[in-house]
């Protein structure tokens, strides 16, 4: 949608020439010839920028400026005048005028002023939005926002504490969908000395491939058909802070090469640009994919993997955090009580048992969704098993994967190799072929694991 320019001047020739120039530059134009019209248009149309004459037939330009700023302090106003003395200029600046242009007008210069003003305003607006997100997520101890007392969570928190104290600039978070990878990334940022700078969240699957490069690196005006103006990318906006690249395993190979270069060189060029832009950004990447398998399949660069995998965090699935299920349940109940003005204060013992026996294939996200629905529909103060949208049949389906591999079929003819093959095959199955996790669970390195997979002919078809 084009940005809107409001032009207010009582000289029709000036209104006409400026209107034509602004339309040629791709802006939507609104015009007025009096102060009253200017105030009405700002109130009704909310223009992105105002070009305002100092001398209007009904209201003084400074009074119009003050009323515009009272309605919306953030609307930039460029004042136009044949002559401005210093006291008037100082007064206008105090009220909130962005700048002055002198008459007779240089239309091309005004076009540049409008473009630069709007670009700077867009950047400030984005930074303010990022700062607002930061303010909402800050706490005295961001790591404690990761709820849980299970051994897996305690171990993970200790790893995060070491990361935030270090100079490591890249972190790789691995874990199933819904296990809380974004929360971990935010904890790393807000507990570090980068917390005053932006935290920028980028989902690599939500941005079309053809737009991702421009979103990350920005572009120069005219770099492609729709590049009407220069745009700063997310790397520039997150300078000094943290960029969270979620679902990094889905990034296309061409984009992976460009990301690798930024990680190595710590600089980049905007799309269509020639100037090198230096940045200091901590990259926290996350994936639920087996990156080692993706490398073998030719879908992920091994050099990018090694560059990202400086420090690795495993986000444990909820089924491995049995001790945390009820703690998280009570946290979500309190949250939804506030949101929905409910007063659920107890959990029926049978509901507790159902929550504990379910294997949560959707992890914390699924638990949250189940409880949101339950509290929204609940009218009593006790959470009952029938309030939960999970049942024994759902439990059985959720546990099917865990039960898919039979118990060790011990017999007199079984060799040590047979037992080892069975154990590796079972661990590969339960870990969804995440070889890094499998190697960790078995206490061996990946090279040894690959050798044994080949030895026992366990490669995937």
ZIFENHU-V463516 format. One record per pair of residues at least 4 apart in sequence whose ideal C-beta (glycine too) atoms are under 8 Angstrom apart, sorted by sequence separation. I is the first residue (numbers start at 1). GAP is how many residues later the second one is. D is the distance in whole Angstrom. If there is no record, write none. Layout:
BEGIN
I/GAP/D + I/GAP/D
END
This chain:
BEGIN
11/4/7 + 12/4/6 + 13/4/6 + 14/4/6 + 15/4/6 + 16/4/6 + 17/4/6 + 18/4/6 + 19/4/6 + 20/4/6 + 21/4/7 + 23/4/7 + 33/4/6 + 34/4/7 + 35/4/6 + 36/4/6 + 37/4/6 + 38/4/6 + 39/4/6 + 40/4/6 + 41/4/5 + 42/4/7 + 56/4/7 + 59/4/5 + 60/4/7 + 61/4/6 + 62/4/7 + 63/4/7 + 64/4/6 + 65/4/6 + 66/4/6 + 67/4/7 + 68/4/7 + 69/4/6 + 71/4/8 + 84/4/5 + 85/4/7 + 86/4/6 + 87/4/6 + 88/4/6 + 89/4/6 + 90/4/7 + 91/4/7 + 93/4/6 + 101/4/6 + 105/4/8 + 106/4/7 + 107/4/7 + 108/4/7 + 109/4/6 + 110/4/6 + 111/4/6 + 112/4/6 + 113/4/6 + 114/4/6 + 115/4/6 + 116/4/6 + 117/4/6 + 118/4/6 + 119/4/7 + 120/4/6 + 121/4/6 + 122/4/6 + 123/4/6 + 124/4/6 + 125/4/7 + 126/4/6 + 127/4/6 + 128/4/6 + 129/4/7 + 130/4/6 + 131/4/6 + 132/4/7 + 133/4/6 + 134/4/6 + 138/4/7 + 141/4/8 + 148/4/8 + 149/4/7 + 150/4/7 + 151/4/6 + 152/4/6 + 153/4/6 + 154/4/7 + 155/4/7 + 156/4/7 + 157/4/6 + 158/4/7 + 159/4/6 + 160/4/6 + 161/4/7 + 162/4/6 + 175/4/4 + 180/4/6 + 181/4/7 + 182/4/6 + 183/4/6 + 184/4/7 + 185/4/7 + 186/4/6 + 187/4/6 + 188/4/6 + 191/4/7 + 203/4/7 + 207/4/6 + 208/4/7 + 211/4/6 + 212/4/6 + 213/4/6 + 214/4/7 + 219/4/4 + 223/4/4 + 227/4/7 + 232/4/4 + 233/4/7 + 234/4/6 + 235/4/7 + 238/4/7 + 247/4/8 + 251/4/5 + 252/4/7 + 253/4/7 + 254/4/7 + 255/4/6 + 256/4/6 + 257/4/7 + 258/4/7 + 259/4/6 + 260/4/6 + 261/4/6 + 262/4/7 + 269/4/5 + 287/4/6 + 289/4/8 + 290/4/7 + 291/4/6 + 292/4/7 + 293/4/6 + 295/4/8 + 300/4/7 + 301/4/7 + 302/4/6 + 303/4/6 + 304/4/6 + 305/4/6 + 316/4/5 + 317/4/7 + 321/4/7 + 323/4/8 + 324/4/6 + 325/4/6 + 326/4/6 + 327/4/7 + 328/4/6 + 329/4/6 + 330/4/6 + 331/4/7 + 332/4/6 + 333/4/6 + 334/4/7 + 335/4/6 + 336/4/6 + 337/4/8 + 347/4/5 + 348/4/7 + 349/4/6 + 350/4/6 + 351/4/6 + 352/4/6 + 353/4/6 + 354/4/6 + 360/4/8 + 362/4/3 + 363/4/7 + 364/4/6 + 365/4/6 + 366/4/6 + 367/4/6 + 368/4/6 + 369/4/7 + 370/4/6 + 371/4/6 + 372/4/6 + 373/4/6 + 374/4/6 + 380/4/8 + 383/4/6 + 390/4/5 + 391/4/7 + 392/4/6 + 393/4/7 + 394/4/6 + 395/4/6 + 396/4/7 + 399/4/6 + 400/4/6 + 410/4/6 + 414/4/5 + 415/4/7 + 416/4/6 + 417/4/6 + 418/4/6 + 419/4/6 + 420/4/6 + 421/4/6 + 422/4/6 + 423/4/6 + 424/4/6 + 425/4/7 + 426/4/6 + 427/4/6 + 429/4/8 + 434/4/6 + 435/4/6 + 436/4/7 + 437/4/6 + 438/4/6 + 444/4/4 + 445/4/7 + 446/4/6 + 447/4/7 + 448/4/6 + 449/4/6 + 450/4/6 + 451/4/6 + 452/4/6 + 454/4/8 + 9/5/5 + 22/5/4 + 32/5/3 + 42/5/6 + 55/5/8 + 56/5/6 + 59/5/5 + 79/5/8 + 84/5/5 + 92/5/4 + 101/5/8 + 105/5/6 + 137/5/7 + 139/5/7 + 148/5/3 + 149/5/7 + 163/5/6 + 175/5/8 + 189/5/6 + 190/5/5 + 202/5/7 + 207/5/5 + 214/5/5 + 219/5/7 + 222/5/6 + 232/5/6 + 238/5/5 + 251/5/5 + 262/5/7 + 269/5/7 + 270/5/8 + 289/5/6 + 294/5/4 + 295/5/5 + 300/5/6 + 316/5/6 + 337/5/5 + 347/5/5 + 361/5/7 + 362/5/8 + 378/5/7 + 383/5/8 + 390/5/7 + 409/5/8 + 414/5/6 + 428/5/5 + 433/5/8 + 439/5/5 + 444/5/6 + 453/5/5 + 454/5/7 + 9/6/5 + 23/6/6 + 32/6/5 + 41/6/7 + 54/6/8 + 55/6/6 + 69/6/8 + 139/6/6 + 147/6/8 + 148/6/8 + 175/6/5 + 189/6/6 + 221/6/6 + 245/6/8 + 262/6/5 + 269/6/7 + 294/6/4 + 295/6/8 + 318/6/7 + 336/6/7 + 337/6/6 + 360/6/6 + 378/6/8 + 431/6/5 + 439/6/6 + 452/6/8 + 453/6/6 + 22/7/5 + 54/7/4 + 68/7/6 + 146/7/7 + 220/7/7 + 221/7/7 + 261/7/7 + 269/7/6 + 270/7/7 + 295/7/5 + 318/7/7 + 337/7/6 + 360/7/6 + 362/7/7 + 428/7/8 + 431/7/5 + 439/7/5 + 442/7/7 + 7/8/6 + 32/8/8 + 42/8/7 + 53/8/6 + 54/8/7 + 56/8/7 + 69/8/7 + 84/8/8 + 92/8/7 + 101/8/7 + 137/8/8 + 163/8/6 + 173/8/5 + 204/8/7 + 207/8/5 + 219/8/5 + 221/8/5 + 235/8/7 + 251/8/7 + 268/8/7 + 269/8/7 + 336/8/8 + 347/8/8 + 375/8/8 + 444/8/8 + 9/9/8 + 32/9/6 + 52/9/6 + 68/9/6 + 101/9/6 + 190/9/7 + 214/9/8 + 221/9/5 + 234/9/7 + 267/9/5 + 268/9/6 + 291/9/5 + 374/9/6 + 378/9/5 + 439/9/7 + 19/10/5 + 146/10/7 + 189/10/5 + 214/10/8 + 220/10/6 + 258/10/8 + 267/10/6 + 295/10/6 + 318/10/8 + 377/10/7 + 428/10/6 + 431/10/7 + 436/10/7 + 439/10/5 + 7/11/5 + 30/11/5 + 89/11/6 + 146/11/6 + 173/11/5 + 219/11/7 + 267/11/5 + 268/11/7 + 333/11/5 + 408/11/7 + 427/11/5 + 435/11/6 + 438/11/6 + 7/12/6 + 19/12/6 + 38/12/7 + 52/12/6 + 65/12/6 + 101/12/7 + 173/12/6 + 218/12/8 + 219/12/5 + 266/12/6 + 267/12/7 + 355/12/8 + 52/13/6 + 79/13/6 + 186/13/6 + 202/13/7 + 214/13/8 + 218/13/5 + 266/13/6 + 292/13/8 + 374/13/4 + 409/13/8 + 38/14/6 + 65/14/7 + 99/14/7 + 143/14/6 + 146/14/8 + 171/14/8 + 185/14/8 + 202/14/7 + 218/14/5 + 219/14/8 + 245/14/8 + 266/14/7 + 291/14/6 + 333/14/8 + 374/14/6 + 408/14/6 + 424/14/8 + 427/14/6 + 435/14/6 + 7/15/7 + 30/15/6 + 218/15/3 + 374/15/7 + 408/15/8 + 427/15/6 + 435/15/7 + 15/16/5 + 52/16/8 + 84/16/6 + 185/16/8 + 217/16/4 + 373/16/6 + 5/17/5 + 30/17/6 + 143/17/6 + 171/17/6 + 214/17/7 + 216/17/5 + 218/17/8 + 262/17/7 + 330/17/8 + 15/18/7 + 38/18/8 + 50/18/6 + 61/18/6 + 79/18/5 + 84/18/7 + 99/18/7 + 143/18/7 + 215/18/6 + 216/18/5 + 217/18/6 + 218/18/6 + 329/18/7 + 370/18/6 + 424/18/7 + 77/19/7 + 78/19/8 + 81/19/7 + 83/19/8 + 98/19/6 + 182/19/7 + 214/19/7 + 215/19/6 + 216/19/6 + 370/19/6 + 423/19/7 + 39/20/8 + 61/20/8 + 77/20/6 + 78/20/6 + 79/20/7 + 80/20/8 + 82/20/7 + 263/20/6 + 370/20/6 + 405/20/7 + 12/21/8 + 35/21/5 + 77/21/6 + 78/21/5 + 79/21/5 + 80/21/5 + 81/21/7 + 82/21/4 + 143/21/8 + 326/21/7 + 405/21/4 + 5/22/5 + 7/22/6 + 34/22/6 + 36/22/6 + 76/22/4 + 78/22/7 + 79/22/7 + 80/22/8 + 81/22/6 + 4/23/7 + 5/23/7 + 7/23/7 + 8/23/7 + 10/23/5 + 33/23/8 + 34/23/6 + 35/23/5 + 36/23/7 + 73/23/7 + 78/23/6 + 80/23/6 + 285/23/5 + 2/24/6 + 3/24/6 + 4/24/5 + 5/24/6 + 6/24/5 + 7/24/5 + 8/24/4 + 9/24/7 + 10/24/7 + 33/24/8 + 34/24/5 + 35/24/3 + 160/24/7 + 164/24/6 + 405/24/5 + 2/25/6 + 3/25/7 + 4/25/8 + 5/25/7 + 6/25/7 + 7/25/7 + 8/25/7 + 34/25/7 + 35/25/8 + 39/25/6 + 50/25/6 + 52/25/6 + 54/25/6 + 80/25/7 + 163/25/6 + 283/25/7 + 404/25/6 + 405/25/7 + 424/25/8 + 428/25/8 + 2/26/5 + 4/26/6 + 6/26/7 + 8/26/8 + 35/26/7 + 38/26/5 + 42/26/5 + 46/26/7 + 49/26/7 + 50/26/7 + 52/26/7 + 53/26/8 + 54/26/7 + 55/26/7 + 62/26/7 + 69/26/6 + 326/26/6 + 329/26/6 + 8/27/8 + 48/27/8 + 49/27/5 + 50/27/5 + 51/27/5 + 52/27/6 + 53/27/5 + 54/27/4 + 55/27/8 + 65/27/6 + 69/27/4 + 160/27/6 + 164/27/4 + 235/27/7 + 433/27/7 + 35/28/7 + 39/28/5 + 43/28/6 + 47/28/7 + 48/28/8 + 49/28/7 + 50/28/7 + 52/28/7 + 53/28/7 + 156/28/7 + 160/28/6 + 164/28/4 + 401/28/8 + 402/28/6 + 424/28/6 + 8/29/7 + 35/29/4 + 39/29/7 + 42/29/6 + 46/29/8 + 49/29/7 + 51/29/6 + 62/29/6 + 66/29/5 + 163/29/8 + 164/29/8 + 326/29/7 + 401/29/7 + 424/29/7 + 8/30/4 + 38/30/7 + 42/30/7 + 54/30/7 + 62/30/6 + 65/30/5 + 66/30/8 + 161/30/8 + 325/30/6 + 326/30/7 + 428/30/7 + 65/31/7 + 160/31/7 + 325/31/6 + 344/31/6 + 354/31/5 + 425/31/7 + 6/32/7 + 39/32/8 + 65/32/6 + 78/32/8 + 202/32/6 + 351/32/5 + 353/32/8 + 358/32/5 + 420/32/7 + 424/32/7 + 8/33/8 + 18/33/6 + 42/33/7 + 62/33/6 + 235/33/6 + 342/33/5 + 351/33/6 + 355/33/7 + 425/33/6 + 54/34/8 + 146/34/7 + 200/34/5 + 322/34/7 + 342/34/8 + 344/34/6 + 348/34/6 + 350/34/8 + 351/34/4 + 354/34/6 + 424/34/6 + 6/35/5 + 78/35/6 + 325/35/8 + 332/35/7 + 336/35/6 + 340/35/6 + 346/35/6 + 347/35/7 + 348/35/6 + 350/35/5 + 421/35/4 + 6/36/7 + 78/36/7 + 328/36/7 + 332/36/5 + 336/36/6 + 340/36/6 + 342/36/6 + 344/36/8 + 345/36/5 + 346/36/5 + 347/36/5 + 348/36/5 + 351/36/7 + 354/36/6 + 358/36/7 + 359/36/7 + 420/36/8 + 146/37/6 + 200/37/6 + 233/37/7 + 248/37/4 + 250/37/8 + 344/37/6 + 345/37/8 + 346/37/7 + 348/37/6 + 351/37/6 + 358/37/5 + 361/37/5 + 421/37/7 + 145/38/7 + 146/38/7 + 200/38/4 + 243/38/5 + 245/38/6 + 248/38/7 + 249/38/4 + 329/38/7 + 333/38/6 + 337/38/7 + 343/38/5 + 344/38/7 + 357/38/6 + 360/38/7 + 6/39/7 + 14/39/8 + 78/39/7 + 198/39/6 + 199/39/8 + 212/39/8 + 231/39/8 + 242/39/7 + 243/39/7 + 245/39/7 + 246/39/8 + 247/39/7 + 248/39/5 + 249/39/7 + 250/39/8 + 328/39/6 + 332/39/4 + 336/39/4 + 344/39/5 + 359/39/4 + 417/39/8 + 198/40/5 + 230/40/8 + 239/40/5 + 240/40/6 + 241/40/7 + 242/40/5 + 243/40/6 + 244/40/5 + 245/40/5 + 246/40/5 + 247/40/6 + 249/40/3 + 319/40/5 + 332/40/7 + 336/40/7 + 358/40/6 + 359/40/5 + 361/40/8 + 4/41/6 + 6/41/4 + 76/41/5 + 145/41/8 + 146/41/6 + 197/41/7 + 200/41/7 + 202/41/6 + 204/41/6 + 205/41/8 + 217/41/8 + 236/41/6 + 238/41/8 + 239/41/6 + 240/41/7 + 241/41/7 + 242/41/8 + 243/41/7 + 244/41/8 + 245/41/7 + 247/41/8 + 260/41/7 + 263/41/8 + 319/41/6 + 354/41/8 + 4/42/8 + 5/42/6 + 8/42/7 + 9/42/8 + 11/42/8 + 76/42/7 + 145/42/6 + 197/42/7 + 198/42/8 + 199/42/6 + 200/42/7 + 202/42/7 + 204/42/6 + 205/42/5 + 213/42/6 + 235/42/8 + 239/42/6 + 242/42/6 + 244/42/7 + 249/42/6 + 318/42/4 + 325/42/7 + 329/42/6 + 333/42/6 + 4/43/4 + 5/43/7 + 6/43/7 + 8/43/7 + 10/43/7 + 197/43/4 + 198/43/4 + 199/43/5 + 200/43/5 + 201/43/5 + 202/43/5 + 203/43/5 + 204/43/5 + 209/43/5 + 212/43/6 + 216/43/8 + 236/43/7 + 238/43/5 + 260/43/6 + 264/43/7 + 317/43/7 + 332/43/8 + 359/43/7 + 4/44/5 + 5/44/5 + 6/44/5 + 7/44/5 + 8/44/5 + 9/44/4 + 142/44/7 + 143/44/5 + 197/44/3 + 198/44/8 + 200/44/7 + 202/44/7 + 203/44/6 + 204/44/6 + 227/44/8 + 235/44/5 + 256/44/7 + 257/44/7 + 260/44/5 + 263/44/5 + 3/45/4 + 4/45/8 + 5/45/8 + 6/45/7 + 8/45/6 + 10/45/8 + 76/45/6 + 142/45/5 + 197/45/8 + 199/45/7 + 201/45/7 + 205/45/5 + 213/45/7 + 227/45/7 + 249/45/6 + 256/45/5 + 259/45/7 + 263/45/8 + 318/45/5 + 3/46/7 + 5/46/7 + 10/46/6 + 194/46/7 + 204/46/5 + 209/46/7 + 235/46/6 + 253/46/7 + 317/46/6 + 318/46/6 + 9/47/8 + 10/47/5 + 74/47/7 + 142/47/8 + 194/47/5 + 204/47/5 + 223/47/7 + 224/47/7 + 253/47/8 + 257/47/8 + 260/47/6 + 8/48/7 + 142/48/4 + 143/48/5 + 194/48/6 + 223/48/5 + 224/48/7 + 253/48/7 + 256/48/5 + 318/48/8 + 137/49/6 + 142/49/5 + 223/49/3 + 318/49/6 + 141/50/7 + 192/50/8 + 220/50/5 + 222/50/7 + 223/50/7 + 333/50/7 + 74/51/8 + 139/51/7 + 217/51/5 + 219/51/5 + 220/51/7 + 249/51/6 + 138/52/6 + 189/52/7 + 217/52/7 + 218/52/4 + 219/52/4 + 220/52/4 + 137/53/6 + 142/53/8 + 189/53/4 + 217/53/6 + 218/53/7 + 219/53/6 + 220/53/4 + 188/54/7 + 217/54/6 + 219/54/7 + 189/55/8 + 218/55/8 + 8/56/8 + 134/56/8 + 138/57/7 + 185/57/7 + 214/57/5 + 186/58/8 + 213/58/6 + 51/59/7 + 185/59/4 + 248/60/7 + 134/61/8 + 185/61/8 + 137/62/7 + 182/62/7 + 51/63/7 + 134/64/7 + 182/64/6 + 49/65/6 + 134/65/6 + 181/65/7 + 14/66/8 + 133/66/7 + 131/67/7 + 49/68/6 + 130/68/4 + 49/69/6 + 130/69/7 + 48/70/6 + 130/70/7 + 9/71/7 + 127/71/7 + 49/72/8 + 48/73/8 + 319/83/8 + 21/86/5 + 25/86/5 + 18/87/7 + 21/87/8 + 27/87/7 + 17/88/8 + 194/88/6 + 14/89/8 + 18/89/7 + 21/89/7 + 22/89/7 + 25/89/7 + 17/90/6 + 21/90/6 + 25/90/7 + 192/90/7 + 14/91/7 + 18/92/7 + 22/92/7 + 170/93/7 + 189/93/7 + 169/94/8 + 188/94/8 + 189/95/7 + 188/96/6 + 185/99/4 + 185/101/7 + 184/102/8 + 182/104/7 + 181/105/4 + 130/107/7 + 181/107/8 + 5/109/6 + 123/109/6 + 119/110/6 + 127/110/7 + 118/111/8 + 119/111/6 + 126/111/6 + 171/111/7 + 173/111/7 + 175/111/8 + 177/111/5 + 119/112/8 + 169/112/8 + 170/112/7 + 171/112/7 + 173/112/7 + 174/112/7 + 176/112/5 + 169/113/5 + 170/113/5 + 171/113/5 + 172/113/5 + 173/113/4 + 174/113/6 + 175/113/6 + 115/114/6 + 123/114/7 + 168/114/8 + 169/114/7 + 170/114/8 + 171/114/7 + 172/114/8 + 173/114/8 + 174/114/8 + 3/115/6 + 170/115/7 + 172/115/8 + 174/117/8 + 314/123/7 + 312/124/8 + 314/126/8 + 184/129/6 + 184/131/6 + 181/134/5 + 180/135/6 + 172/136/5 + 179/136/4 + 170/137/6 + 172/137/5 + 179/137/7 + 170/138/5 + 172/138/8 + 174/138/7 + 179/138/6 + 170/139/8 + 171/139/7 + 172/139/7 + 173/139/8 + 174/139/7 + 175/139/6 + 176/139/8 + 179/139/7 + 170/140/5 + 171/140/5 + 172/140/5 + 173/140/5 + 174/140/6 + 175/140/3 + 293/140/6 + 169/141/7 + 170/141/7 + 171/141/8 + 172/141/7 + 174/141/7 + 175/141/7 + 176/141/5 + 168/142/5 + 171/142/7 + 173/142/6 + 175/142/7 + 290/142/7 + 293/142/7 + 168/143/5 + 290/143/5 + 292/143/5 + 290/144/5 + 292/144/6 + 166/145/8 + 290/145/6 + 291/145/8 + 290/146/8 + 163/148/6 + 163/150/8 + 159/152/8 + 160/153/7 + 159/154/6 + 292/154/7 + 156/157/6 + 156/158/7 + 156/159/7 + 156/160/7 + 153/163/7 + 152/164/4 + 150/166/8 + 293/167/8 + 152/168/6 + 153/168/6 + 152/169/6 + 150/170/8 + 150/171/4 + 153/171/6 + 150/172/7 + 148/173/6 + 150/173/4 + 149/174/6 + 150/174/5 + 148/175/8 + 149/175/7 + 148/176/4 + 147/177/7 + 149/178/7 + 148/179/7 + 147/180/6 + 148/180/7 + 147/181/6 + 180/183/7 + 147/184/6 + 178/184/5 + 179/184/4 + 180/184/5 + 177/185/7 + 178/185/4 + 179/185/6 + 177/186/7 + 178/186/6 + 176/187/6 + 178/187/3 + 177/188/7 + 178/188/6 + 26/202/5 + 176/256/8 + 174/260/7 + 174/262/7 + 174/263/7
END
